[in-house]
């Protein structure tokens, strides 16, 4: 009886992993998105722009480098879903949410960094993305997908003469 | 040392241009982290070990860049940029570069 089931192992194991990835991965993703929404609301008072110059910089007292980064891994379900999508082409929604989560998390960490300096304005924000696990032909395990997002910018502290966040 | 990624330092005026400064570091992750990452790839989520590794590596690349700027006698680095590239399997290069300058605080600031 046992041997009977063992012959299905090569088929069952990936199915179990996909199921596990789907269940736990979806749950974790939902928790992360909920946490992002809450923290973004709390960070709404910080102005984030990608302008290269600081408007009205006469009363600026400090400009400092701030950054935030995060590495997020895909779950097994998403990886398989994306591989299947590769056969027919089209939008890979599973990875879109992965990238979105990574970008929002990196941005929030950068905002936290700025807040520690007492700044409520960040200029010249840039994103740097690196695919750190997949896309490497030398790797044995091609099923691993993880992405790094690094957000950086210049945090500005204004003089007391002007309220933070108002463009003159 | 003032570090910004804008082209000028807000509230300051650039008085002297010292030139391009750069710093890099290549980091490999160890096997334990690789195994943990493998597990995380089943269920998804943040790879904290990697995040720490990259943060620390980027900080070092930046420190090397700042050391160069210091040697040139600069007191600020403007327009800082980063690049990441994977050199071999499991190793990543982090590269930071910017322009070293001397700045002076605006009198009316």
Interface residues (C-beta under 8 A of the other chain):
Chain A: X17 X20 X21 X24 X25 X28 X29 X32 X52 X53 X54 X57 X58 X59 X60 X61 X62 X63 X64 X65 X67 X69 X70 X71 X72 X73 X74 X75 X76 X78 X79 X98 X105 X123 X124 X126 X128 X130 X132 X133 X136 X138 X139 X141 X143 X144 X145 X146 X148 X150 X152 X153 X154 X156 X159
Chain B: X2 X3 X4 X5 X6 X7 X8 X9 X10 X11 X12 X37 X38 X40 X41 X42 X43 X44 X45 X46 X47 X48 X50 X51 X54 X55 X58 X80 X81 X82 X83 X84 X86 X88 X89 X90 X92 X106 X108 X109
